[in-house]
């Protein structure tokens, strides 16, 4: 009796398997048998249900990317402009420093080659001590031009004539004194006139007075 009960239980457990297993055929299936076996099968693919997943929306980086690009180029341009301006100011500072640097010269020729940096005060003293009063007048005139250039009253250039500088300072208060000394200098230097010590003693105070006015009127 116990064996019979175990048989029915075992048969019940195997029922899903043998009930759904197609019967074996001794030969190949014909079309009618195939249709009979597969009539309950559904070969159409069913669309899978899509899960509605609420993903957070991603930010639009198009506009932000453009702003970052413009900001980057603006920063680079600003840095370049900064260093360019700094470089120009450095060049100007170096040029001004070179002009302020006094170069010792021993002759008028050396002074004429470096009119903006030559130590003309020392040269004048040297020429006077040597009795070269004509050369001393020339050195004084160069000193006046040097001082006006440093005070930004004129722009010294080699091709300019002395009377170009006279016209350049036409509106300056010291223009009459400078014009008169320019005339005296032209007579002495280009007129090949000798200069005695007495002549130099009359001219020197006018040069020193003009130089004093230029220093007081410096910009």
Beta strands, then each sheet from edge to edge (+ up, - down):
end
